[in-house]
């Protein structure tokens, strides 16, 4: 497996120097960056000596997949025209991300996909399947893939569990669309480890933090529960990327050292 760290440009060099395999950046920031700022991203990647292989935060704040948000928080549906916007957005994002070494873009974005008054769950599911196919087409064009991320119930009201995400990936049936398992969200939801095994053919990316509501980086104190996660991924033959998406607070440098005892379990069998 490859082990990476989520972080912005100022952290890329430290991530590389600490021996991690890649960095994970924010997709929406890459899309919204000016040409000058994007050139800066390219320069920072080059000077850090690390590939930015994965991207979270697919849609920025304020975006809604389904239409326009009214003052009362409900949505005025315009599903087809939203697909046109999303295709254009994805084209710019995947074009840029691929130049930074991108391989995976994570579709989490709870606020963009949350159910609102004005759209039913069935309508939202069908629309998300269409969105995944469109994004999958664009991702494939640039040698990347899209990973749908189930999010814990405290953060989202739609697509919360691995099993729910799996069903939508199956419906999308696109070669460049797969499933992300975030082990922190998985733990917080109280999901069954067997659900990861059932999704083995669709899992293309993994996020993790320590199994605790504080969502900090894992250390030696978290070895036993993290060992179960690592052994489960090994048992299904997963050999992709595992990104630490967690809080380091003001301990980033020392945290990069402390997490090694946990991340090494994911990278090596036994």
PLY file of the C-alpha trace (Angstrom):
ply
format ascii 1.0
element vertex 270
property float x
property float y
property float z
element edge 269
property int vertex1
property int vertex2
end_header
0.00 0.00 0.00
0.95 3.63 -0.37
0.57 5.88 2.66
-0.16 9.58 2.28
-1.09 12.63 4.32
-3.80 15.20 3.64
-2.39 18.71 3.66
-2.00 21.95 1.75
1.05 23.19 -0.12
2.99 24.37 2.93
3.02 20.78 4.26
4.03 18.94 1.08
7.78 19.18 1.63
7.51 17.96 5.23
5.32 15.05 4.12
7.95 14.08 1.56
10.83 14.45 4.00
9.04 12.24 6.53
9.01 9.44 3.97
5.35 9.34 2.99
4.45 8.26 -0.52
2.19 11.09 -1.61
0.13 14.05 -0.41
-3.63 14.54 -0.66
-4.89 18.04 -1.51
-8.26 19.78 -1.86
-9.90 19.37 -5.27
-12.17 22.42 -5.06
-9.20 24.66 -4.23
-7.34 23.36 -7.25
-10.38 24.14 -9.41
-10.90 27.65 -8.02
-7.22 28.65 -8.03
-6.17 31.39 -10.41
-3.72 30.41 -13.15
-0.99 32.11 -11.14
-1.90 30.19 -7.97
-2.05 26.92 -9.87
1.43 27.56 -11.25
2.47 27.99 -7.61
1.00 24.55 -6.84
3.10 23.07 -9.62
6.22 24.79 -8.28
5.55 23.62 -4.72
5.00 20.05 -5.90
8.29 20.16 -7.79
10.30 21.61 -4.91
8.74 19.21 -2.40
9.60 16.22 -4.55
6.27 14.49 -3.98
3.26 13.61 -6.13
-0.17 14.96 -5.17
-1.90 11.72 -6.04
-5.22 12.13 -4.18
-7.76 14.92 -3.67
-10.58 15.40 -1.17
-13.13 18.23 -0.95
-14.49 17.67 -4.44
-17.08 20.47 -4.36
-16.58 23.76 -2.57
-18.85 25.25 0.07
-22.15 26.61 -1.16
-22.46 24.20 -4.09
-25.59 22.04 -4.35
-25.76 19.08 -6.73
-29.48 19.40 -7.31
-30.22 23.03 -8.07
-30.46 26.43 -6.36
-30.80 26.83 -2.60
-33.74 28.96 -1.56
-33.69 31.29 1.45
-35.58 28.69 3.52
-32.89 26.07 2.78
-34.97 24.05 0.34
-33.78 23.35 -3.19
-35.25 24.55 -6.47
-34.49 21.60 -8.71
-32.65 22.02 -12.01
-31.03 18.64 -12.29
-30.13 18.57 -15.98
-28.51 22.02 -16.05
-26.55 21.14 -12.91
-25.04 18.22 -14.79
-23.72 20.64 -17.39
-22.09 22.73 -14.64
-20.63 19.64 -13.02
-19.15 18.38 -16.29
-17.43 21.74 -16.88
-16.22 21.85 -13.28
-14.85 18.30 -13.47
-13.05 19.03 -16.73
-11.12 21.90 -15.16
-10.46 20.01 -11.93
-9.23 16.73 -13.40
-7.16 18.53 -16.01
-5.31 20.41 -13.28
-5.12 17.58 -10.74
-3.60 15.23 -13.29
-0.76 17.72 -13.88
0.04 17.50 -10.16
0.24 13.70 -10.31
-3.40 13.06 -9.45
-4.84 9.53 -9.52
-7.87 9.71 -7.20
-10.48 12.38 -6.47
-12.76 11.83 -3.50
-16.45 12.71 -3.80
-17.45 13.41 -0.20
-18.78 16.98 -0.06
-21.64 16.46 2.40
-23.17 19.92 1.98
-23.28 19.56 -1.79
-25.08 16.22 -1.71
-27.18 16.46 1.49
-30.90 15.90 1.11
-32.97 19.07 1.33
-36.66 19.88 1.14
-37.61 19.77 -2.52
-35.83 16.55 -3.47
-36.60 12.97 -2.46
-34.00 10.37 -1.55
-34.86 8.40 -4.68
-34.36 11.47 -6.90
-31.08 12.27 -5.16
-29.78 8.73 -5.58
-30.55 8.72 -9.29
-28.93 12.13 -9.71
-25.79 11.12 -7.80
-25.47 8.06 -10.06
-25.58 10.40 -13.08
-23.03 12.71 -11.46
-20.70 9.78 -10.79
-20.90 8.65 -14.40
-20.15 12.15 -15.72
-17.24 12.64 -13.33
-16.07 9.11 -14.12
-15.97 9.93 -17.83
-13.89 13.06 -17.25
-11.63 11.36 -14.70
-10.96 8.51 -17.13
-9.97 11.01 -19.80
-7.18 12.27 -17.51
-6.07 8.90 -16.12
-7.82 9.38 -12.78
-10.70 7.83 -10.83
-13.52 9.06 -8.60
-14.05 7.57 -5.13
-17.48 8.01 -3.54
-17.09 8.63 0.21
-19.73 7.60 2.76
-19.71 10.11 5.65
-20.69 9.64 9.27
-24.23 10.56 10.27
-23.00 13.53 12.33
-21.73 15.18 9.12
-24.19 14.16 6.40
-27.77 13.00 5.99
-27.21 11.06 2.77
-24.82 8.23 1.80
-23.56 7.46 5.28
-22.48 3.82 5.25
-20.16 1.65 3.21
-23.11 -0.49 2.14
-25.03 2.59 0.91
-22.02 3.83 -1.02
-21.45 0.39 -2.49
-24.97 0.23 -3.93
-24.57 3.59 -5.68
-21.21 2.56 -7.12
-22.81 -0.60 -8.44
-25.59 1.44 -10.05
-23.08 3.82 -11.62
-21.25 0.82 -13.10
-18.38 2.93 -14.39
-14.77 1.66 -14.62
-13.39 4.93 -13.22
-15.83 5.13 -10.29
-15.25 3.29 -7.02
-15.73 3.48 -3.29
-13.73 5.14 -0.53
-13.74 3.69 2.98
-12.99 6.29 5.63
-12.16 4.19 8.67
-12.95 7.07 11.04
-16.45 7.57 9.62
-16.85 3.78 9.56
-15.98 3.59 13.27
-18.21 6.52 14.23
-21.17 4.93 12.45
-20.66 1.64 14.26
-20.55 -0.29 11.00
-19.73 -3.98 10.67
-16.24 -4.90 9.48
-17.88 -7.46 7.20
-19.25 -4.58 5.10
-15.71 -3.70 4.06
-15.19 -7.27 2.92
-18.41 -7.19 0.90
-17.20 -4.03 -0.86
-13.73 -5.38 -1.68
-14.17 -5.24 -5.46
-15.15 -1.55 -5.35
-12.78 -0.03 -2.78
-10.23 2.21 -4.53
-9.15 4.58 -1.75
-8.99 4.70 2.06
-8.96 7.52 4.63
-8.21 7.12 8.31
-7.85 8.91 11.62
-7.67 7.47 15.10
-10.84 5.68 16.27
-11.93 8.47 18.58
-14.36 11.41 18.20
-11.43 13.85 18.43
-10.31 12.64 14.98
-6.64 13.18 15.78
-3.76 11.35 14.18
-3.29 7.72 15.35
-0.39 6.83 17.62
0.89 3.78 19.47
-2.13 3.97 21.80
-4.37 3.21 18.82
-2.44 0.22 17.50
-4.92 -2.53 18.36
-8.06 -1.13 16.69
-5.96 0.08 13.76
-4.47 -3.40 13.44
-7.96 -4.78 12.82
-8.46 -2.22 10.04
-5.08 -3.03 8.49
-5.64 -6.78 8.64
-9.08 -6.38 7.09
-7.65 -4.42 4.15
-4.90 -7.01 3.72
-7.46 -9.83 3.82
-9.41 -8.39 0.88
-6.25 -7.83 -1.13
-6.42 -4.04 -1.00
-3.12 -2.59 -2.19
-4.05 1.01 -2.97
-3.60 4.26 -1.07
-4.34 5.04 2.58
-4.47 8.75 3.43
-4.31 10.11 6.95
-7.16 12.62 7.03
-6.94 13.75 10.62
-6.16 16.60 12.97
-2.53 17.29 13.82
-3.32 20.64 15.47
0.06 22.22 16.28
1.86 18.87 16.32
2.36 18.26 12.61
6.11 17.62 12.68
6.07 15.32 15.69
2.82 13.75 14.54
4.38 12.64 11.26
6.86 10.64 13.34
4.33 9.22 15.79
1.97 7.86 13.15
4.64 5.62 11.63
4.00 2.82 14.13
0.42 2.66 12.88
0.86 3.34 9.18
3.57 0.70 8.88
0.93 -1.92 9.76
-1.04 -0.90 6.70
1.97 -0.87 4.40
3.39 -4.21 5.40
1.69 -7.51 6.06
2.33 -9.43 9.25
0 1
1 2
2 3
3 4
4 5
5 6
6 7
7 8
8 9
9 10
10 11
11 12
12 13
13 14
14 15
15 16
16 17
17 18
18 19
19 20
20 21
21 22
22 23
23 24
24 25
25 26
26 27
27 28
28 29
29 30
30 31
31 32
32 33
33 34
34 35
35 36
36 37
37 38
38 39
39 40
40 41
41 42
42 43
43 44
44 45
45 46
46 47
47 48
48 49
49 50
50 51
51 52
52 53
53 54
54 55
55 56
56 57
57 58
58 59
59 60
60 61
61 62
62 63
63 64
64 65
65 66
66 67
67 68
68 69
69 70
70 71
71 72
72 73
73 74
74 75
75 76
76 77
77 78
78 79
79 80
80 81
81 82
82 83
83 84
84 85
85 86
86 87
87 88
88 89
89 90
90 91
91 92
92 93
93 94
94 95
95 96
96 97
97 98
98 99
99 100
100 101
101 102
102 103
103 104
104 105
105 106
106 107
107 108
108 109
109 110
110 111
111 112
112 113
113 114
114 115
115 116
116 117
117 118
118 119
119 120
120 121
121 122
122 123
123 124
124 125
125 126
126 127
127 128
128 129
129 130
130 131
131 132
132 133
133 134
134 135
135 136
136 137
137 138
138 139
139 140
140 141
141 142
142 143
143 144
144 145
145 146
146 147
147 148
148 149
149 150
150 151
151 152
152 153
153 154
154 155
155 156
156 157
157 158
158 159
159 160
160 161
161 162
162 163
163 164
164 165
165 166
166 167
167 168
168 169
169 170
170 171
171 172
172 173
173 174
174 175
175 176
176 177
177 178
178 179
179 180
180 181
181 182
182 183
183 184
184 185
185 186
186 187
187 188
188 189
189 190
190 191
191 192
192 193
193 194
194 195
195 196
196 197
197 198
198 199
199 200
200 201
201 202
202 203
203 204
204 205
205 206
206 207
207 208
208 209
209 210
210 211
211 212
212 213
213 214
214 215
215 216
216 217
217 218
218 219
219 220
220 221
221 222
222 223
223 224
224 225
225 226
226 227
227 228
228 229
229 230
230 231
231 232
232 233
233 234
234 235
235 236
236 237
237 238
238 239
239 240
240 241
241 242
242 243
243 244
244 245
245 246
246 247
247 248
248 249
249 250
250 251
251 252
252 253
253 254
254 255
255 256
256 257
257 258
258 259
259 260
260 261
261 262
262 263
263 264
264 265
265 266
266 267
267 268
268 269
